[in-house]
Structure formats: C-alpha cells, structure tokens
Amino acid sequence: MKVLVVYYSLYGHVHALAEAVAEGARSVAGVEVDVRRVPETLSPEVLAKMRAVECQAAQSHIPVCTVDELGRADAVIFGTPTRFGNMCGQMRQFLDATGQLWAKGALVGKVGSVFASSNTQHGGQESTILSFHLTLLHQGMIIVGLPYAFAGQMRTDEITGGSPYGASTIAGAKGERTPTANELDAARFQGKHVAAIAAKLAK
Ligand SMILES: Cc1cc2nc3c(=O)[nH]c(=O)nc-3n(C[C@H](O)[C@H](O)[C@H](O)COP(=O)(O)O)c2cc1C
C-alpha cells in the first residue's frame, strides 16, 4: 500500500502540512508513504526576488516527483498554496503533464485528496481545494476530504484552517503565521483517513 504526498511550497507552510499529512498516513499499518515536491518553474532570480531561497533550500532533501510515481501509488494527497483562489502554477504544470496517465486510465479508482494554504482566512482555501478536485475527477480518482469526524474544524475559539474539503493553514498577510497545532492535527487526520480508505479499497 503506497501513499504519495505531493506538494509545492514556496515559503514552507504547505511543506509543514505535507509532513503532518505523511505522519498521519504512516500511522496506518502496512502503509508506505513517500513525500515529493513538484518541479519548480520559477527561475532562481525570481525566487530570490520573492525571498524564497532559504525556504526552498530547507526542502532540498525532498525528492522531486515524477509523473510515473503517481501511477504507482494507491492514494495521492496533493498540497498547494492558493494562487488567486486556485492551485499554484507549479502544481498545474505538473498535473498538465499527466495526460499519458489519463490516456491509460492509470489513476482511475485511486484515492485523491487535497490540502492547501493561503495568506488570508477567506482568501480561497476552499475554492483552491474544490477546483483541484476537478482534475482528480477527470483522472477518475475517488475524492476524499476531511470529514467532521475531525472535530477541530468546528472550533471558533481560535482562527483555524481546515474544512470538510481538506486541511489548510492561514499563513498570514506576510506569511508570518506558522501552522497551528489544530491545523497540523487536521493534516494528520486527513493523511490517516486517506490511508485507511485506500487500505480498505485494496482489500
Ligand atoms: C501570485 C500569488 C497569488 C496569491 N493568491 C492568494 C489568494 O488568492 N489568497 C490568499 O489568501 N493568498 C494568496 N497568496 C498567498 C499564498 O497563498 C501564500 O503565500 C501561501 O499559502 C503560503 O504557502 P507556502 O508557504 O507553502 O508557499 C498568493 C501568493 C502569490 C505569490
């Protein structure tokens, strides 16, 4: 049973969620988890202008994903920062290279799930996840979200990401906020939930 966590993270917030998602998935017996980044599309000059060089270096130990790896996984959990209410271009470009998998039906019946990050609380986390689901549905994947069984998404005593569609974090206007304990719990829950469902499907 293989669960693949594939993400893009410019400033580290999605990366932190990805590690928590992977931890949750690993807690399911018999599940092997790989964490991968999608290829960067920005030049080193642009990354420097965006003050992302250090954050990128901190993720350099994570292997870059190949399209073929998607086909070998039983479940794929995707993580993306919000870009104008959608997934980021790096993820879009990666997904647009999966036409051969689509043609072979290689992802049909596999579990797909999405988590996200945005700067602002209502800046498009839900639209990012839901619009991402369209691509997964075209690939024939079985969409899994973050059920209300994760009660932390009902909290009103603190600002928190997380919705029935998937785990998320609010990075703050300047990216100064780091994922909270509740947001990381949501990510772990989603990872475990996806892995458990994939294990049931594999039986
Ligand atoms: C081009 C661009 C568009 C963005 N669009 C949004 C947006 O629509 N809503 C929002 O709240 N944040 C937006 N952001 C902020 C990112 O979502 C934020 O930097 C990201 O979630 C942080 O995650 P990361 O640290 O993993 O890169 C945008 C950032 C960039 C560079």
The ligand as a Gaussian input file, in Angstrom:
#p B3LYP/6-31G(d) Opt

LIG

0 1
 C        0.734000      35.081000      -7.117000
 C        0.193000      34.825000      -5.747000
 C       -1.179000      34.744000      -5.576000
 C       -1.708000      34.529000      -4.306000
 N       -3.067000      34.455000      -4.162000
 C       -3.595000      34.354000      -2.922000
 C       -5.014000      34.352000      -2.743000
 O       -5.803000      34.352000      -3.673000
 N       -5.480000      34.319000      -1.468000
 C       -4.651000      34.319000      -0.379000
 O       -5.136000      34.340000       0.749000
 N       -3.296000      34.223000      -0.534000
 C       -2.764000      34.257000      -1.762000
 N       -1.409000      34.196000      -1.931000
 C       -0.568000      33.879000      -0.776000
 C       -0.144000      32.401000      -0.784000
 O       -1.289000      31.560000      -0.820000
 C        0.728000      32.089000       0.427000
 O        1.971000      32.729000       0.208000
 C        0.897000      30.590000       0.595000
 O       -0.293000      29.986000       1.014000
 C        1.958000      30.236000       1.606000
 O        2.205000      28.846000       1.478000
 P        3.679000      28.327000       1.274000
 O        4.475000      28.874000       2.435000
 O        3.605000      26.841000       1.341000
 O        4.215000      28.833000      -0.042000
 C       -0.852000      34.384000      -3.176000
 C        0.543000      34.436000      -3.384000
 C        1.062000      34.653000      -4.642000
 C        2.549000      34.688000      -4.823000

